[in-house]
């Protein structure tokens, strides 16, 4: 069976662009701290991309790869439903070569970059669609959110080999994120609910037998709504957080209209 890597190219680009520059600090004449930035030449930067991707291919024994890139942040579908999404990020500190590295990958390799879609969503859709990418698909990402996608996942920063995320774990982790939020992405989840409080709420809806395990999404959602209600919030508040936490699967995208289908509890 042919194996294709679905590359989180936003992370690859940031990693390569970051190591391709250095910041030096020194004291000025009046005692102020002055920063000076040095940036590597293009012919040093681009080979680092190729080497890193080749390492991914070799480690996973993959046959092919697809570069997945995000649309501009301000055009993302999540900002359309929640304007504060990622508003806490300081984009002025992006590495100098970041955009150029993304463009290089998009031009050299097979790539996907779609309007309103983040790289996470593109990877999620390609991974869960039965026909778009034939054979075995492996998401390659250091982003914990990709645990919300059923299928093969490899975190090159932590995993020695790809691991299979089943649908029950993916659904669990999605609702877990809906409870605790994600400060990096700027959505807060349920006030006062962190990992220690979220886990028992959801684990009450995990059912294991000798042969399999399953996660009751409907029952878990009722508990989530009740948890939000205790904080004076509504089901709509909970639903907004769940939608922000949802990484698109193929079932979350309308291919005819070319738009995201907002998540609803089944």
N, C-alpha and C positions, 0 to 999 in steps of 0.2 A: 504493500500500500504506500502511495506517495504521501510524504509528510511536508506540510507547508507551515512555516513560522509566520505568525501575525505579529509584526514588530511594533511596539509602542515607540514610534519614532520621535515623539515629543521628548521622551526621556533620553533616548540615544543622542538626539541633537543637543540637548542641554548638557549632558555629560561630556560630549566631545568639545563643545564650544567652551565649556568651563575650564577644561584642562588645557585649552589652547590660549589662555591668557593668564597673566600674573599681575597682582597688585602689590606695589611697594609703598610703604609709609615712611616718611621722614619728617624731621622737625624743621620748620621754616625759621627765618631770621627772628621773628617775633614770638617764637615758641608754639606757633600753630602747627597742627598736624596736616601735612600735605600728602595726598595720594597720587601715585603715578601708575598708569596702566600700560603694560606691554602686551602686544597681541602677536601671535605667531602668524607667519605668512600662509597664504592659501595652500601652497603646495605641501605644507606640513599638516594642515588641518584635515583635508579630505581623505588622505590615506588612513587616518585614524578611524574614520567611519567604516571604511572597507575592512580593515583588520578586525574591528569589533564585531561586525556582522558575520564575518567569516568564522570567528570564534564561536558565535552562537550556532552557526550551521554545523560546525564540527562537533560541538558538545552534544547537540541533540540528534545528530545524524540525519538532519533534514535534507530534503531535495530542493526546496525552493523557499523563498520568503516574500512577504508583501509588506511594504512600508505603509503604516497607518498614521496619518497626520491630522491634527485638529484644525478646524476653521479658526479665524480670529476670535479671541475670547468674547468680544462684544457682540458677535453675531450668533453665539451659541443659543440653542433652544432653551436651555435652563435659565438664562438671563431673561428670556421672554416671559417666563412664569414667575421669576424671582430676581428682580434687578440687582439685589445685593450679592448675588452669586459671585464668588471670587473677588469681591470688591476690596477685600483686605490685602490683596497681593500688591507688592511694589514692583511694577513692571519696568521701572527705570533701571533696575539692577540686573536686567537680563544680560547674558553674555553677548559680547559684540558680534560674534559670528553665528549666533543662534539661527536667524532667518536664512542666512546663506547656506548653513549646513542642512537645514530642512529642504531648501530648494534643490540642493545637490542630490539628496536621497530621492526626492520626488522625480528628478530627471533621469537618474541612473538606474533605478530599480522600479519594478512594478509597484505602483503606489495607489492609495486611495486618500483623497482629501475632499470631503463633501460639505456643502453649505449647511450651517447650523449644527454640524456634528463634531463632537470631540473624538480624538483618537480612540478613547475607551469605547465609545459607542460603535465605531467602525469595527474594532476588533470583536466586540460582542456580537454584532450582526453577522460578520463573516464566519465566526466560530460556530454559531448556532444555526445558520442556514444550511439545509441539506445539500444544496447544489452549487452555490456560488463558488466555493473552493472545494473541489473534489478531494477525497482522501482524508487523511488525518490532519487536523488543524491544531496548532499549539500557540496559544497566546504567550508572548514574551514581554513581560512587564514587571516592574518593581512596585507598581501601584496596588495597594491592598484591595482597592475597590474591584479589581478583576476577579476576586473570589465570589462575586455575585453572578458570574457567568458560568453555567454548566459546561464542562468540557475540559480539555487539557490546558494546563497553565504551568509556565516555568518562570520563576523569579530568579534571574541570574545572580542577584546579590545574596540570595539565601538558599536556594534549592540546588541540590546536586544533580537532580534530574526532574523532568516534567512530572506533574502529579495530576490526577484526574479529580475534578470537582464535580460531584454529582448534583442533581437538580435540587435535592433537599438541602444540602449544604449551601448552595447558591441562594436559594430562597431565604434560608435562615439568615445568611450574612446580609442580604439586602434589607431585611426588616430590622436587623441589629443596627445597621447604619442609620435607618430611619429613626431609631430610638436615641442613639448617642450623638448623631450628627457628625459633621466633619469640619473642624475649625480651619483646616487648610483650604477647603473649598468654600468656606463662608456660610454654611448652613448649620443651624444650632441643634437640631434634634429636639428632644423633649427636655425642658429645663430640669436640672437636678438628676438626670438619668445618665450615668456613666456605665462603663463595661460591667462593673460588679452588680449593678441593679438591673441592667438590661438582660443579662444572661439567664437569671432564674425566670424572668417573665417569659422568655422565649423557650427555654428548655422544658417548661411545663407542656409544651405542644410538640415535643420531640417524642416519637414513639418507636421503640425498637423491639424487634422479634428475633428469633433465632436465624431468620432468613434475610431480613432486610431492616431498614430504618426509614422513617418518613417524618416529614415536618408538616404539620397542619397549618397551612397559611391562613385559612379562614378563621380558625380559632385564635391563632396568634394575632391576627389583625384586630379581633374584638378586644383582646387584652391590651394591645397598643392604644386603641381608641380610649379605653377605660383609663389607661395610664395618663394620657394627655388630658382627659377630663378632670382628673384629680389635680392637675395644674391649672385648671380654669381655661383649658383650650378645647377646641372643637375637633370633630373628625376631619374637617377641611384643613385644619392646621396640620394634623398628622399626615393627611394625604399629600400635602405640599412637600413635607419633608421626605416622604417615601418616594415621591416622583423625582426629587432632586438626587436622591441616593440611587435611583434606578439606572444602571448601565444598560443600554438598549440591547435586547436580544432580537432575533429576526422577527419574532412575534410582536415586537414593540415598534415596528416600522411599516408604514404604508408605502409600498414600492410604487404604486400607481401615482399617488399624490406627492411622493417624495417628501414625506414628513413623518415626524415622530408621533406615535400613538401613546398618549399619556397613560401611565400605569393606573390600573384600577384593581382593587382586591377582588379576587374571584369568589 
